Amino acid sequence: TEMKLPGQEESDISSASENVPTGELDSGPGSGLSPDGPLDTDSRELEVPKDPPLFIQLNELLGWPHAPEWKETGRWVLFEEKLEVGAGRWSTPHVPTVALPSLQKLRSLLAKGLVLLDCPALSLQELTEQVTRVESLSPELRGKLKALLLQRPQHLIQTPCTGPCWGSAHPREASQEEEAPLKEQHQNPLRQKFAAGAEAGAVLAGQLGFLEQPLGVFVRLRDPVVLGPLIEVPLPSRFFCLLLGPPTLGRGYHEMGRAVAILLSDLQFQWRVRRASSLHDLLAALDAFLEEVTVLPPGRWDPTARIPPPKCLPSEHKRLPSQLRVAKGPSVRRRTPAEDRHGRRQHAANPELRRTGRLFGGLVQDVRRKASWYPSDFLDALHPQCFSAVLYIYLATITNAITFGGLLGEATDGAQGVLESFLGTAVTGAAFCLMAGQPLTILSSTGPVLVFERLLFSFSRDHSLDYLPFRLWVGIWVAIFCLVLVATEASVLVRYFTRFTEEGFCALISLIFIYDAVAKMLTLTHAYPIQRPGSPTYGCLCQYPDPGGNESQWTSTNPKDRDDILSMVRKMLGDFSSVLAILLGCGLDAFLGLATPKLMVPREFKPTLPGRGWLVSPFGANPWWLSVAAALPALLLSILIFMDQQITGVILNRAEYRLRKGAGFHLDLFCVAVLMPFTSALGLPWYVSATVISLAHMDSLRRESRACAPGEAPSFLGIREQRLTGLAVFILTGISIFLAPILKFIPMPLLYGIFLYMGVTAISSIQFTKRVQLLLIPAKHQPDLLFLRHVPLSRVHLFTAIQLACLGLLWIIKSTPAAIIFPIMLLGLVGVRKALEWVFSPQELLWLDELMPEKERSIPEKGVEPEYSFSGSDSEDSELMYQPKAPEINISVN
């Protein structure tokens, strides 16, 4: 459709509104709604379709009047990339900036120029015929302009086979037969950055001497068409903009071209322009963009500086409420009380955490829910990423089994040991992966359970009791108590496990990992002392090749080989970084012949304690009444197992991990209860969900987007939920008993390093650690954290001090004879969190922690959260309504 301003002689304007659904367009700047963002509910309610991504390219006319040629000087997806001519490369992606006069001149030029909406052109030849039909041009000038537009532009395409190259060394007119995309365009690695259905927009700008007045043309093609070599990537083009004029001082047309590209890269402007039916709609979209522009004072920043892309883009729906009030009225969706400040659902809204009122009702629902996903739990594991996860978690699991097996052997004077740890880990872990509600959970010995085992053995030794029979009855009573908890749906109480409890527990487990790893490595200094220079056994010899010094040999690769393998190498290092580090450590140990302790794997399949069989006698030398008295320590152990299992479950099943298949709190606890008598009868360690290894397992299965724009970080898509990786890990753990000839070459310090690595990365990723660091950082140097904007620093320090005091008390109790009450103290964390409601306001707790279910229901009455009263203002808080949430507690394994 060709459009001109009223008053022009030719005014054959035909409406394109038939292509737009009724009610979707409203005139004025507030007529557009962004289709992109996390509010799928809004998109469905308002029937706003999702537009394809748009790649914008700026071709600039250079060399006038001697040898005019088109050269690509800029490109946009989300961010701008400029051509660095001297370096022969593209700049790093950065946030584009443009001067206001350029936007104003662009508006004026478009208002007087030619606007074609739903242009039927099917090729570059036909498009040039359309855009040169301007009355101010004589037939001769039209011919010159048409020939100029058909010249092949020069593109800097960095192909993997040839390195940087220009798409055309000598620009020439492209005939109709030569409009097919060039070979370099198909080989452009930039194609991999675009999702299916992506479109392009071409912007042509420059100075042209034979023009007497500026020429502005804006075209929206009815059907996207590949315009031959015009775009460096063979994508179908939807938009075309031409900005030419007589020579002027400065770079006016270049900046106007950048302004058009920046406008088209804006999702809100793009959404409006795709649905514009007249020149008025196009100008209204530009005006709406200008209303949201932020101006930087010229004397307070460097215009040549490039603003790096933000780590997390603000949601387009931050601009949605004000538009809805204009276009659709006040029908914007508000969050329900069950959603927190990040827009995620709280525990209270989880259907798995609602009581059914029936005996074992929650368990039955978990089984029904998981049964429908069971086949996909194996099919979803058919991915190379799962192989990397198996190798990493296998090494972490055997490290845990060996370490805790050794510690358990020391704590029980050899009643249990490494063989029992290997066998129990393999059997219980495999059974749990096959039956559990959350198969991503890794069962293992844990620090709190090890503390209880040590106390139970000490009690048995001090009172001359037979330890293993006594332990058998404790395990039976624990199974009974856990089954009662499952029957009464006690797992719904995990709603009260807020971040305060989770972080305290995660920090405790991480510190146990760190402490045990460091302690084990320090003990090696006695058996394997470090040799100092000058000692008789010091065998390191550095030999210089000649008096001239050392000579470093570097092998240089040509761009062809480098570009071919870089992508593959980066991917391999990312997926197998931990495995490669372990293999490198083993190789260096073997090559240098270091005297390091190696992994000790049992060679014979028999219990560690001499003279006992695999089955434990129910009574042994103990009196019969001890089977009843065992209920008391079993009650404490049941509390510990419930807390250990369910806190780990809450952390793993947080909404920000985007799990699709549900949690299964009741089913997981049921599986642990069923396995408890089995491990007790065989004298195997007790197993429960291991927080750190389970988090490492989940993080090794992260799914991230591949087709991301240059400068945009890959978006988190969720976790690859399946049962096969855990099952394979535990099968390999069982086989490891018979792989002693191979595993004996693994140095123990290497495994302790994995132990230390997991503990450090776990504790460093929680908000608690960040708040502890704030205690040591002056206020002016503190990072810009969201909770610091809304909670006074003194209140943040008070909250952190309380958490530190609780953590210190737990550690002290764990390390003293009073550790028998350790399970109750863990449960006490929930009570402490409840008591904090008398010290901190709901607003402060909302930012530092989470609200408990009762407080969540009281939000509408009390109005404690400022986001609920947002009115589309420019408040910085409004961005939190739709800010995407990343997992807070994780283990970085890649």
N, C-alpha and C positions, 0 to 999 in steps of 0.2 A: 504494500500500500504506500503510495507516494503522498507525502504531506508537506504543506508549506504554510507559512503564516497568512492570516487573512490580509487581503490587500494585494497579494501577488496575483498575477494574471492567471497562472495555471494553478488550479486548485482542485484537482481530481483526487480528492481524498475519499477513500473507501474504508469503512470501519472494519476492524479486525476483532470486534467484540464477540463475534460468534465463536471464536476459539477459546473464550474465557467463560467459565461457569458463571451462572447468574449469582450475583451477590458477592462475587470474589473480588471485584474491583470497586473501589471507591475513589473518587477524585480527591486530590489533596495529598499532603505529605504523609498522612497517617493511614494510607490505604493498604499498605503492604504488611504481611506477616511472614516472618521467617519460618521456613519449613524445617530448618535444621536445629538440632538441639535435643536435649534429653526428654523433653516433655512430649512423649508419644501420645499421651492422652489428649493433650490439647490439639495435636495435629489431627487425630482421628475425629475429635468433636467438631473442629472447624473445617475439616476436609481440605487441608492444605497439603498438596502433593510435594514430594521431595524432588528438587531439581538436581540434574546431574552436575558434577563438579566442572569447573570452567578453567581452562588454561588460557592466559592472555599473553600475547606477544606484541612487542613494540618494534616495528621496522622504521628506521629513520633514513630519510633521503640525504645522502652526503655527496660531496664532490661537485656541487653545482658551482659554476656553469661548465666546467671542463669535462668531467666524466661522472655525471650523476649516477648513483647506484644506491640500491636499497641494502641496508645492513641492519641486522637484528642487534639492538642495543639494550634490550631489557625484556624480562619475562616475569610473569606473576602466576602463582597458584594461590597460595595464601599470603606469601611474602614476596618481596621484590628481590630479583637477582639482576645486577648490572653487569654489563660487559666491561671487563678490564682489558682494554685494547693492548696496552703495553705488555701485560703478563700473558695475554692470549688465553684467558680463562674467564669463567663466571665468578662473580663475587659470592661470598657467603650469603645465604638468605637473611634478610633484615626487614624490619618494619618500615614500610614506605612512608615518606613524608613529602608533602607538596605545599607550595605557597598558595595562600588564599587568592591572590590575583589570578593565578593560573586557572583556578576553578571558576572564577567569575568571568574571565575571558572565554573559557570553554562554554559556559552557559549562554553567553551572548552570541557566540559563533553558531551553536546548535539552534538557537532560536531563529536565526536568520538563514540557516542552511537547509540542506535537504535531508529529510528523515524518511526512510523506507522501512515500514514494518510489515512483516510477513512477505518479504521479497521472494518471488518464485524462482530466482536464479539457481541453476543446477551445476554451474562450473565457474571458474574464475573468469573465463571469457564473457559469459553472460553477465556476471556481476559487474565487470568493468563497463559493459554497455549501459547498465542501469545507473551507475554512479556518475557517469560522465554526461548524463542528460540534464545539464544545468544550463539555464537560459543565458546566463552571463558569459558563457563560453562560446566562441565562434567555432564553426566546424573544424578549422585548422587546429585550434587549441585543443579541441576535443580529441582529435587524432593524436596529437603529441602526448596528451595526458593518458590516453588509453595505452599507447605504446610504452609509456613510462611505468604504468601500473602492471603491465604484463612482464616486466623485467624480473628475472629470477633474483630474489634477495640472497644475501650472503648470511649463512648461519654458522655459528661456532658450535659444531657438533663433536662431542668427545666420544667417539665410538670405541668399543672395547678392542677392536682389531687394529685400528690405525692411530689411536690417540686423538688429540685435538686436530680438527681439520675444518676448513671452510666448505660449506655446502656447494658453493660455486665460485671458482676463482675468477671467472670473467663473466659478469652478469650479461645476460642476453635475453631477448624476448622469448617467452615460452609460447610455443604454438599449441594449438588445441590438442595435438597428439602427444605433446610433451607435458601435459598437466598431471601425469601420474606422479605419485610421490617418488622421490629419489631413494636410492639404496641407502644413503646415509640416514635418511629420515627413519627408515624401518629399523636400522641398527642403533638408533639413538637410545641409550639406556634410560633416558627420561621417561620413555613409554611405560616402564615398569612402575612408575610412581602414580599412575592414574588407574582408578577403578574402572570397571566396565561401564560403558555409556558416557564417558567423559567427552566434553565438547571443548571447542576452542573459540577464541575471539582475537581478531587481528586488528591492530591499530597502526596506521601508517601516518607519519607526520614528517614535516620538513619544509624547507624553503624552496620555492620554485620561481625562477626569475621571470618567466613569461606570464605569470598571473598578476593582474592589476589589483585584485582584492582577495581577501581571505576566502577559502573554500572549506566548508565543513559538511561532511556527509556521515550520517549514522544509519546503519543497516542492521535489521534483524531478519535473518533468513527464515522463511517458513519451515523449511526442512534443512537440518544441518548437512553440509556438503564439504567433502575434502577438497580444499582449494589448491591442489597440486603442491608445488614447492613453497607456497607462501608461508606456511607454518613449519617450524623445524620438526614438529612431531606430526605424523599423519593422522590427526584427529579431525573429525567433521566440525566445520566452523559454524557457529550460530550467529556471531556478531562480527561486524566489519565497520571500522571507523576510519575516515580519511580527513586529515587536517593539514591543509597546504595553504601557502600564501606567499606574497612577495617577501624578498629578503628584508630582515629587520635586525636591529641590534639585539644582542643577547640570544638566549635559547628559548624564545617564547613558544615556538611550535613543539619543540622537544618536551617542554614542561607540560604543555597542554596534552600532548600524547600520553605522558605519564599520568596526568590527571584522569584521563579516560580509563586507562588500565587499572588505576587504583579504584576508581568507581566500580568497574566491572568485577574486580576481585572482592568487593564487599557483598556479602550474601544478601543483605537487606536491599541494597540497590539492584542487585542482579535479579532478585525475586520480583521486584516491581517492574523492571524493564522487560522481563520475559512476558509479563501480562499487560503491558502498556498497549492501549488502543489508539492513542493520539499523541501528538506532540506535547499537549498539556500534561499527559501522564508522565512522559519522559522528563520534562522540566520539573514536575512535582517530585519525582524520585530524586533528582539532583538537589532540589531544595531541602528535602528531608535529610539527605546526607549532610548538607551544610549545617543543618540545625544541630547535628550531633558531633561536629568537628571540634576538636580540642586545639586551641591555639597555644603555641609555645612562644614566649617573648623572645624577640630576635637577639637581645643582648645577654641572654641567660643560657644559651646552649650553642653548640657548634653545628652549623648546618651540614658540614661535611661528615659528621659523626654518624655511624650506622647503628641504629637501635637493634639489639639482638632480639630474636623472637622470644616471647615469654614461655616459660616451662608449661604453663597451662593456659590455653586460650579462654577468655571469658565467653560464656554462653551467649549465643545470639538472642536468647530469650530474655536477657537482661533488658533489651530494648522492646520487649513484647508488651508489657502492661500498658504503657502510654498509648501504644498504637491500638490496642484492643478497646480502650475507652473511647477513642475517636471512631474506630471502624465498627466495633462489635458491641460496645457498651461494657459495663463493668462485669463481664462474665469470665474474667480470668480465674484460672484454677488456683485455689489456695491449698497449701499443704494441710493435710489432716493432722490432728494432734499426735498421731502415731508416727509421724515423720520428724526426724531431727533436723538440725540446721543445715545439713548437707543434702537434704532431700531423700535420704534413704529411710527405709522402713525400720522402725524399732522392733524390739523383741515382742512387744505386745501384739503386733499385727501379724506375727508369724503364726499360721494355722497349726504348725507342729507344736507350738507352745501354748495351746489352749486345752484345757481339761475337757475330756469327753464325758466324764461322770460314770464311766464303766470300768470294771476291773480289766486291766491290761488293754484298755481302749486305745491308748497312745501307741502301744506296741503293734496292735493290729493295724492301725492306720499307717504306721511306718512300713510294715511289711507290704501292704497293698500299694503304697506309693512307690516303693522301690522295685516291686515286681515288674512294673511296666518299663522300667529303665534297664533291667538286668541284661538283655541282649546287647544293648548299646554300650554297656559298661565294658564289654570286651572288644566290640568293633571300633569304638572310639580310640582304642590304644594303638591302632595300626598307623603309627606316625613315627618318623625318625626321632622326634624330640623325646618320645617315651624311652627310646634306647639309651639316650644320654642320661635321662632321669634315673633309669634302673642302675646304671653303673655308679652314678654319684651316690644315690641313696644306699646302694649295697655296701659301698665302702664306709659310709657313715654308720650304717647299721652294724656291720661287723666290728667297727671301732667301738661303738657303744656296747656291743655284746662282750667284747674282750675286756674293755675297761671296767664295766660294771660286774662282769664275771670275776675279774681279779679282785675288785673291791669286796664283792660278796664272799669270795673265798677267804679273804683276810678277816671279814667281819664274823664269819661263821666257823672259823678254824677248819676249813676244808670240807664242811658238810655239803657245800655247793661250790661250783667252780665254773670254769670257762666252758666245759663241755655241756653242762646243764644250761648255761646261758645261751649257747649256740642252738641246742636242741629246742629249748623252750621258745626262743625267738622265732625259729623257723616254723614250728608246728602251730603255735598260737597266732603268729602273724599271718600265716597262710589261711588258717581257718577264719580269722577275723576279716581278711580281705574278701573271702567268698561269701560271708554271711552278713557283714556289717551294713549299717545304713550309710555311713560315710567311709568308703573304702580308701580314701586318700589319707586316712589316719594311719600312722605307723605305731604299732604296739612295741613297747620296749620297757626295759627297766628304767626307773626314774629315780632321781635323787631322794625325793620324799619317801618313796616306798623302800629304798635302800636304808634310809635312816630307821624306818620302822622295823625292818628285818634285823638290823643290828641290835636294836633295843629288845626285840623278842628273843634273840639268841642269848643276850646278856641275862635276861630274866630267867631263861631256862637253865643256863649254866649256874647262876647264883643259887637257884633252888633245886639243883640236882635233878632236873627234868630232862626227859628225852626230847630233843629239840624237834626233829622232823615229825614224829607223831603229834606233838603239841601243835606244830605248825599246820598239820593236816586238818585238825579240827577248827583252827582259826580260819583256814581257807573255806571250809564247809559253811561255817557260820557267816562268813562274808558273802558267800554266794546266796545264802538265804536272805540276808538283809538287803542285798542288791536286788533280788527278785521282788522283795516287798516294795522297794522303791520304784521298780518298774511297774508293778501292779497298781500302785497308788498314783502313778504319773507324777512322781516327784521331780522329774526332769524339767517340768514347767517352771521350776524355781530358778532356772538359769536366767530368767528375765531380770533377776536382781543382780546378776553378775555384770556390772558395768565396767567401763574401762579402768576404773580405779582398781578393782579386783583383778582384772585380767593383766594389767601392767605389773601389779605387785607380784603375781604368780609367775609371769613370764620373766621378770627381772630375777626372781629367786632361782628359777631353773637355769637361766643363762649364767648367773654367777656360780652355780654349782658346776656347770660345764667348764667355765673359765678356771675356777679354783682347782678342779680335779686335773685339768689338762696341765696347768702350770705346776701343780704339786708333783705330778708324774714325771714331768720333764726335769724338775729339780732333783728328784731322786736318782735320775740317770747320771747326774754329775758325780755321784759317789762310786757307782759301779763302772762308769765310763768317763773318767775325769778328762777335762779339757787339757790338752798338752800345750804347754807354753813354749815359745821360742827358746832354744838353748837346752831344752830337756833332751835326754838320750833318745826318746821315742818320737821326737819331733821330726817328722819326715817330709815336710813341705819344702820344696826346692824351687826357687825362681831362677831361671837361667835366661840371661840376655843373649840374643843371637850375635851381637857384635857391639863394639864400642859406640856405634852410632845410635844405639837405643833400640827400643822395640819397633817393630814394623807391623802395622795393622793392614790386613788384607781385606778388602771389601770387594764383594762381587756385585757389579752393577748390572741391572736388568734394563732392558729397553722398555719403553712404554707399552709395547704390544704385550710382552710377557707379564709385566706388572699388572696391567689392567685386567688381564685374563684371570689372574689367580687371586687378586686382592679380595674380591667379593667372596670367593669360596673360602679363603683363609679366615676372613673375619667371621663368617658364619660358623666355621668349625671351631675357632677359638671361643666364640660366644657360647656355643652349645656344650663344648667339652672342656671348658677351661679348668674345672676342678679335676677332672680325670686326667687331663694332660699334665697338670701340675704334679699329680701323684706319680704318673709314669716317669716324668722328668726326675722327680726325687729318687725313685727307685733306680733309674739309670745312673744318676750321679753317684749314688751310694755304691752301686756295683762297680762302676768304672774307677772310682777313687779308692775302693777297697776300705771304706771307713769302718771302724769298729763300733757299730751301732747295734743295739738290741733289735732283734727281728721278731716278727709276729709269731707267737707260739700257738699252734693249733693242735688239739689232741690227736694222737695217732691211733688210739684205741677207743672203741665205742663202749665205754663202761662208766659207771658213776665215779665221781671224784673221790668220794668217801670210801676207803677200802672196806670190804666186807659187807656192803649193803647191796641189795638188789634194786631194781628200778622201781618197784612198788613199795610204798611206805606202809609199814604196819600201823593200823589205826590206834593202837594203844602203846605197844612196846613195853617199856618199864614204867609207864605213867599210870596213876590210879584212874579208875573209870570216871570219877567226877570231874576230872580235868576237861573231859569233852564238853561238859556243860559250862565250866568256868571259862572256857575259851571264848565264850560269847562276849565277854567284856572287852578284851583287846580287839576282838573282831568288830565290835561296834565302832571303835576308834578307827580301825583300818577301813571300815566301810565309808566313814566320813571322808577319810583321806582319798580313797579311790573315787568316790563320787565327785569330790572337788577337782581332783587331778584330771579325771576323764571329761567332766562336763565343762570345765574352764577351757581345756584344750578344744573341745567341740565348739564352744561359743566363738573362740578366736578363729577357728578354721572356717566356720560357717557364717562369718560376717557378710553383710549384704554387699560390701564393696568388692568382694571376690567374685561376685556375679555367678554363683553356682546355680545351675539350672535344675539339678536333680534332687534337691532337698537335702536335709541334714540327717535325720534319723537318730535323735538323741536317745529315745527309748530303746530302739533296736541296738544301738551301740552298747549301752549299759547292760542290756540283756546278754549280749555276746560276751562281755567281760565277766559277767556273773557265771555264765555257763562254763567258761574256761578256767575259772578259779579252782573248782574241785579237781579238775584234770591236772593242772600244774602242781597243786598241793599233793596229790596222790603219787606223782612221779618225783617229787622232790625238786621240781623246777622252780625258777624264780617266778614271782608274781609280775604280771604285765598289765600295763595300762597305757593310754595314749601318751606318746612322747611329744611334748609341745614343740621343741626346737626341731627335731627331725621331721615331724609332720609338716611344719611350716616350710622347711627346706624342700620337702617333697612337693608341696603345692607350688612353691615358687619356681621349681624346675619344670613345672608343667604350665607355666603362664602362656597364654595366647595373646599375641600382639598383632596389630594391623601391619600389613606389608605395604599396601599402596598408600603411602603418606606423602604429603607435599614436601618439597625441599624446605628444610628448616623446621618442619613439624615433627615433634617426637611421636614415635609409634604409640597409638592408643591401646590401652589395656582392654582386651576383649573377654577375658575370663580365664578359667582354668580348664585344662583338658581332663574332664572327669571320667575316670575309668577304674577298673579293678586290676588290670593286668600288670601294671608296673609294680604295685605293692606285692602282688602274688609272685612275680618273677624275683623280686628282691629277696623274699623269704625262702623261696626254693633254692636260690643261689646260696643263701645263708646256710641252709641245711646241707647242701652239697659241699660247702666249704670245710666241713668236718673231714672230708675225704680228699681235699685238695692241699694237704699240708706241704707236699713237695714244691708247689708253686707259690703258695701264700707265704712260705717261710722267708722269702726274699724281701717282703715289705718291711721297711724299718718302722719300728714303733714310734719314734719321734714324728714321723710323717703322719701317722694316724692321730697322735696327740695334737698335731697342728690342725687337722680337720676338726677335732673336738673344740679346740680353742677358737677356730674361725667361726664355727656355727654359733658359739656362745657370744662372741663379740658382735657379730652381725645382727644377732637377735636382739641384744640389749641396746644396740645403737640405733635401732630403727623405731623405737617406741617414743611416744611424746614425753614420757617420764624422763628419759635421758636428756632430751632437749631442754626440759625445764631444770634439770640438775645443772646443766651447763650454764644456764642463765644466772645461777648463783655466783659464778666466777667471771661473768662478763659485765663490764661497766654498761650502764644504761644506754649511753650514746653509741656503743658498738654492738648492741644486741640486734639480732636479725629481725626482720619485719614479719613476725608470726601473727597469725590472725587473732589468737586469743589475747595477745598483748595489746591489741587495739580496743579491746572491750572489757578487760579485767585489769584492775590496778596491779602494778608489779608486786607490791607488798602482799596482796592476796594470792598471787601466783606462787610467791616464795613460801607462803604459809601452807598452801596446799601441797607443794613439793616437800616441805619439811615433814608434814604428817606422813606422806608416803615413804619418805626415807626412814622415819622412825619405825613405821610398821615393818619395813623390809629388814631393818637392823634387828628388831625384836624377833622376827621369824628366823633370821640367821643364828642369833644367839641361842634361841630355844632348840634349834635343830642340832647345834653343836654341843649341847649340855645334856646331862642325865634327865633334864625335864622335857626331853624331846618326845616323851610319851603323849604329851598334850599338843604336839605339833599339828595333828589334823584339826583339832578344835580351834587352834589359832588361825589356821587357814580359813575356816568357816567364819572366824571373827572378823576377817577383812570385810565381809558383807555388812556386819554390824557397825564397823567403823565408818563405812561409807554411808550407812543410814544416819549415823550420828552427825556426819558432816552437814546435813541439812539444817542443823541448828547453828552452824558456824558460817556457812556460805549461803548466799542467796541462790534461788533457782537459776537466775541469769548467769551467775558465775559458774555454777555447776554445769550449766548447759555448754559453756565454752571449754571448761577444763575437763569435763567428764561427760556423762550422759545422765538424763533424768530417769529416775526409777518409775515403774509403771503408774504408781499413784500420782506422781507429779506430772507425768505426761497427760493424764486425763484432766488435770487441773489447769493446763495451759490456757485454754480458751477463756476461762473465767478470770485468771490472774493476769494474763497478757504479759508473761515474763519475757517473751522472745520478740525482739524488735522487728524481726523479719516479717512477722505476721501483720504488721501495720504498715508495710511498705506501700507507697502510692506511686511507684514508678519514678521516684525522685532520683537525683544523681548520687544518693548516698552510696558510699563504698560498700556498705553492708549488703545492698541488694544483690550483688553478684554471688553471694553465698547461697541464695535460694536455688540456684541451678549449677553450682560449682561441682564438677565431677570429682568423685571421691576415690582416691587410690587406697589400696590396702595399707594400713598403718603399721602392723606388726608383720614383718616378713623377713625372709632370709634370702639375700642376694647370692645366687649360685652361678650366675652367668656373667 
